[in-house]
């Protein structure tokens, strides 16, 4: 890379802190600005992390000479923030979900296209070493034909300690739920499953939580063009059934069901590590994607697959570097905004598959969801 790429962070919540932890090791990137509407977040960025801060997004865009703006605010704000960055002729890396409706995603993509800037979707799971290696193994035929791919995140500390996100994140009456639920977390898997399989979704059904309504279990059933089936199951208002010995030491930390904080300490014991299962005709994988551990089971038995030592949160740094390299080289945007649009469309298809009368009887949320999916 010929010069340092100047990066600004829009929003400084928990996700932004993880981004910062990853960016520290990048010699070709410099964080030159942070802005957040919460004065406490601004103070922490300045005093604890030693970062330059700006009272408004507009001032940061005017003064900091950014190459990339990382949009790390709640999803409900993404369209507005991306539009402001695009108007200032600044390239954008936008966290997931890209937006809360298909039309909003399309407007964001169009705004960046008209402004002549790039929009990169924050599909950070694509940069987790375990998933990168798993994809290579699937593409090389080592698992045979993939039949099922699944992730379950069921546990928590009881119904009174749900990590339900407010309408500041997801508008009332529309798709919402917990930080480890279908919208805020499952959107990762909706993208990653199709990427792992290299096959598009041809059918999506399920049930997801609505902001402002009683919360409950969420699930998705996904069908792919290659014949594989994907399954997601989420609930953080109960308790885990994992036994103490069923956890693992992880090479990295990550998010855990039922918790609002992230642990990035390497080497710690993880009682309920995030896990993706891939079942093929010749073998199966158990992927601890945050812990950076992967197990293969086939006709020869079970073994651990060696993975690169670039575990969470390094995936956020790898993602940013791929985007920065593309900007400087003139290459294709690694994960363009259209990928986020596809993930949003599939998510809303899952919501639209619910029995409409059950929602209509409450507050008309099914009409709201039909509008979002247009």
C-alpha positions in Angstrom: 0.0 0.0 0.0 1.5 3.3 -1.1 0.3 5.5 1.8 -1.6 5.5 5.0 -5.3 5.3 4.6 -7.1 7.8 6.8 -10.1 6.2 8.6 -12.9 7.8 10.6 -15.2 5.9 13.0 -18.9 7.0 13.0 -20.2 5.7 16.3 -18.1 4.5 19.3 -20.2 1.8 21.0 -19.1 -1.8 21.7 -18.6 -2.8 18.1 -16.4 0.3 17.4 -14.1 -0.7 20.3 -13.6 -4.1 18.7 -12.8 -2.4 15.4 -10.3 -0.3 17.2 -8.6 -3.3 18.8 -8.2 -4.8 15.3 -7.0 -1.6 13.7 -4.1 -1.1 16.1 -2.1 -3.8 14.3 -2.6 -2.3 10.9 0.5 -0.4 9.8 -1.2 1.0 6.6 -4.3 2.4 8.3 -4.6 5.4 10.6 -7.7 6.2 12.6 -7.8 10.0 12.4 -11.3 10.7 13.8 -14.2 9.5 15.9 -17.6 11.0 16.2 -20.6 9.9 18.3 -23.8 11.7 19.5 -23.2 10.4 23.1 -20.7 12.7 24.9 -19.6 9.7 27.1 -18.6 7.7 24.1 -16.6 10.7 22.8 -14.9 11.2 26.1 -13.9 7.5 26.2 -12.6 7.6 22.6 -10.4 10.6 23.5 -9.3 9.8 27.0 -9.1 6.0 27.0 -8.2 5.3 23.4 -6.3 8.5 22.6 -8.2 9.1 19.4 -9.0 12.5 17.7 -12.7 13.3 18.3 -15.3 15.5 16.5 -18.6 16.7 17.9 -20.4 16.0 14.6 -20.1 13.8 11.6 -20.2 16.8 9.3 -17.2 18.4 11.0 -15.2 15.1 10.9 -15.9 14.8 7.2 -14.9 18.4 6.6 -11.7 18.5 8.7 -10.2 15.0 8.8 -9.6 14.3 5.1 -11.0 10.7 5.3 -10.4 7.9 2.8 -12.9 5.6 4.5 -15.7 6.2 7.0 -16.6 3.2 9.1 -20.3 3.4 9.9 -20.7 1.7 13.3 -23.9 3.2 14.4 -27.2 1.4 15.0 -28.8 0.0 11.8 -31.7 2.4 12.0 -29.3 5.2 11.3 -27.3 3.7 8.5 -29.1 5.1 5.5 -28.8 8.7 6.8 -25.1 8.4 7.8 -24.1 6.6 4.6 -25.9 9.3 2.6 -24.0 12.1 4.4 -20.6 10.3 3.9 -21.3 9.7 0.2 -22.3 13.4 -0.3 -18.9 14.3 1.1 -17.2 12.0 -1.4 -15.9 9.5 1.2 -15.8 5.8 0.8 -17.9 3.8 3.3 -17.5 0.6 5.2 -20.9 -0.1 6.7 -21.6 -2.5 9.6 -24.3 -5.1 9.3 -27.3 -5.1 8.7 -26.8 -2.7 5.8 -30.3 -1.2 6.6 -33.7 -2.2 7.9 -35.5 -2.3 4.5 -34.7 -3.3 1.0 -35.6 0.1 -0.3 -33.2 1.8 2.1 -30.4 -0.6 1.0 -31.1 0.3 -2.6 -31.0 4.0 -1.8 -27.7 3.7 0.0 -26.1 1.8 -2.9 -27.4 4.4 -5.4 -26.2 7.3 -3.3 -22.7 5.9 -3.3 -22.8 5.1 -7.0 -23.9 8.6 -7.9 -21.3 10.2 -5.7 -18.6 8.0 -7.2 -17.5 6.4 -3.9 -17.4 2.8 -2.8 -19.8 1.1 -0.4 -18.4 -2.0 1.4 -20.7 -4.2 3.4 -19.3 -5.3 6.8 -19.6 -9.0 6.3 -16.8 -9.6 8.9 -17.5 -13.4 9.2 -16.0 -13.8 5.7 -12.7 -12.9 7.3 -12.7 -15.3 10.2 -9.9 -17.8 9.6 -12.1 -20.8 10.4 -14.7 -19.9 7.9 -12.1 -19.0 5.2 -10.6 -22.5 5.6 -14.0 -24.2 5.8 -15.0 -22.5 2.5 -11.8 -23.8 0.8 -12.5 -27.3 2.1 -16.1 -27.2 0.8 -15.0 -25.9 -2.6 -12.3 -28.5 -2.9 -14.9 -31.3 -2.3 -13.3 -32.5 1.0 -16.8 -32.7 2.6 -18.5 -34.1 -0.5 -21.9 -32.6 -1.2 -23.0 -30.4 1.7 -26.4 -31.4 3.0 -27.0 -29.2 6.1 -25.4 -26.1 7.6 -26.7 -24.8 10.9 -26.1 -22.5 13.9 -27.9 -22.5 17.2 -27.5 -19.8 19.9 -29.8 -20.8 22.7 -29.2 -19.9 26.3 -28.9 -16.7 28.4 -29.7 -15.9 32.0 -33.4 -16.1 32.0 -36.3 -14.2 30.5 -35.7 -11.1 32.7 -32.1 -10.7 31.4 -32.7 -10.7 27.6 -30.4 -8.5 25.6 -33.2 -7.0 23.6 -32.2 -4.0 21.5 -34.2 -0.8 21.7 -36.1 1.0 18.9 -33.0 3.2 18.5 -31.4 0.2 16.8 -34.5 -1.2 15.0 -37.7 0.8 14.5 -40.8 -0.2 16.5 -43.1 -2.5 14.7 -40.4 -4.0 12.5 -37.8 -6.7 12.7 -35.7 -6.5 15.9 -34.9 -8.6 18.9 -31.7 -9.3 20.8 -28.0 -8.8 20.0 -27.6 -12.5 19.5 -31.0 -12.9 17.7 -32.0 -13.4 14.1 -31.6 -9.8 12.9 -28.5 -8.5 14.7 -26.6 -11.7 14.7 -28.3 -14.0 12.3 -27.7 -11.6 9.5 -24.1 -12.7 9.7 -25.0 -16.3 9.1 -27.6 -15.5 6.3 -24.6 -14.1 4.4 -21.9 -16.5 5.5 -23.9 -19.7 4.8 -24.5 -18.8 1.2 -20.8 -17.7 0.9 -19.6 -20.9 2.4 -21.8 -23.0 0.0 -21.2 -20.7 -3.0 -24.9 -21.1 -3.7 -27.8 -18.6 -3.5 -30.9 -18.9 -1.3 -34.0 -20.1 -3.2 -36.3 -20.4 -0.2 -36.5 -18.8 3.2 -39.1 -19.3 6.0 -39.1 -18.8 9.7 -40.0 -16.5 12.6 -38.3 -13.4 14.0 -38.9 -11.0 16.9 -40.6 -7.6 16.4 -39.4 -4.5 18.2 -41.9 -3.4 20.8 -43.7 -6.8 21.0 -43.2 -9.8 23.3 -40.0 -11.6 22.5 -39.7 -15.4 21.9 -37.7 -18.1 20.1 -36.6 -17.3 16.5 -35.7 -19.6 13.7 -35.0 -19.7 10.0 -35.1 -22.5 7.4 -33.1 -21.7 4.3 -33.0 -23.7 1.1 -30.1 -23.3 -1.4 -29.9 -23.8 -5.1 -27.3 -26.7 -4.6 -29.8 -28.7 -2.5 -28.4 -27.8 0.9 -30.5 -26.8 3.9 -29.6 -24.1 6.4 -31.0 -23.8 9.9 -30.8 -21.0 12.5 -32.3 -21.1 16.0 -32.0 -18.3 18.5 -33.3 -17.6 22.1 -31.5 -15.7 24.8 -34.4 -15.7 27.4 -33.7 -19.2 28.8 -30.6 -21.0 30.1 -28.0 -23.1 28.3 -28.0 -26.9 28.4 -24.2 -27.2 27.7 -22.4 -29.1 30.4 -19.2 -27.6 31.9 -16.9 -30.0 30.1 -18.5 -29.2 26.7 -16.8 -25.8 26.3 -13.3 -25.1 25.0 -10.3 -22.9 25.4 -10.4 -20.4 22.5 -7.6 -18.8 20.6 -9.8 -15.7 20.7 -12.8 -14.3 22.4 -16.1 -13.1 20.9 -19.8 -12.5 21.7 -21.8 -15.1 23.7 -25.5 -15.6 23.8 -27.3 -13.7 26.6 -24.4 -11.3 27.2 -24.1 -7.6 26.2 -20.4 -7.4 26.3 -17.6 -8.9 24.2 -14.6 -10.7 25.5 -11.5 -10.4 23.3 -9.0 -12.2 25.6 -7.2 -15.0 23.9 -6.7 -18.4 25.6 -9.7 -18.1 28.0 -12.1 -20.9 28.7 -15.4 -20.5 26.8 -18.4 -22.3 28.3 -20.7 -21.7 25.4 -18.6 -20.9 22.3 -20.3 -19.9 19.1 -20.4 -22.9 16.8 -21.4 -23.6 13.2 -22.0 -27.2 12.0 -21.5 -28.3 8.4 -22.6 -31.8 7.4 -21.5 -33.3 4.0 -21.7 -36.7 2.4 -17.9 -37.3 2.9 -17.4 -35.4 6.2 -18.6 -32.8 8.7 -17.2 -29.8 10.3 -17.7 -28.3 13.7 -16.5 -24.7 13.5 -15.9 -22.6 16.6 -15.7 -19.5 14.5 -14.8 -17.0 17.3 -12.6 -19.3 19.3 -10.7 -20.2 16.0 -11.0 -23.9 16.4 -12.3 -26.3 13.8 -12.9 -30.1 13.9 -13.3 -32.4 10.9 -15.0 -35.8 11.2 -14.9 -38.3 8.3 -14.4 -42.0 7.6 -10.9 -41.7 9.2 -12.2 -40.4 12.5 -12.0 -36.9 14.0 -9.1 -34.4 13.9 -8.5 -30.7 14.5 -7.9 -28.6 11.4 -5.0 -26.2 11.5 -6.1 -22.6 11.1 -4.2 -19.3 10.6 -3.5 -17.3 13.7 -5.6 -14.3 12.7 -8.5 -14.9 15.1 -11.2 -12.4 16.3 -11.0 -9.4 16.3 -8.4 -9.6 13.5 -11.2 -10.3 11.1 -12.2 -6.7 11.3 -8.7 -5.6 10.4 -8.5 -8.0 7.5 -11.8 -6.7 6.3 -10.7 -3.0 6.4 -7.4 -3.9 4.7 -9.1 -5.7 1.9 -11.3 -2.6 1.3 -8.3 -0.2 1.6 -6.3 -2.3 -0.9 -9.2 -2.3 -3.4 -9.5 1.5 -3.2 -5.8 2.1 -3.7 -5.4 -0.6 -6.4 -8.6 0.2 -8.3 -9.7 -3.4 -7.8 -13.2 -4.6 -7.1 -14.8 -3.8 -3.7 -14.3 -7.0 -1.7 -17.9 -7.2 -0.3 -20.0 -4.6 -2.2 -23.2 -3.1 -0.8 -25.2 -5.5 -3.0 -24.2 -8.3 -0.7 -25.8 -6.5 2.2 -28.9 -5.9 0.1 -29.2 -9.6 -0.6 -28.8 -10.5 3.1 -31.5 -7.9 4.0 -33.9 -9.3 1.4 -33.5 -12.8 2.7 -34.0 -11.7 6.3 -37.2 -9.9 5.4 -38.4 -12.9 3.4 -38.1 -14.9 6.6 -40.2 -12.3 8.4 -42.8 -12.2 5.6 -43.2 -16.0 5.9 -44.9 -15.6 9.3 -48.7 -16.1 9.4 -49.9 -12.5 8.7 -53.1 -12.6 10.9 -51.0 -13.3 14.0 -49.2 -10.0 13.6 -52.2 -8.0 12.1 -54.1 -8.5 15.4 -51.4 -6.7 17.4 -50.3 -3.4 15.7 -50.2 -3.9 12.0 -46.6 -5.0 11.9 -47.1 -7.4 9.0 -48.1 -4.4 6.8 -44.9 -2.7 8.0 -42.8 -5.7 7.1 -44.4 -6.0 3.6 -43.4 -2.4 3.1 -39.8 -3.1 4.2 -39.4 -6.0 1.8 -40.5 -4.1 -1.3 
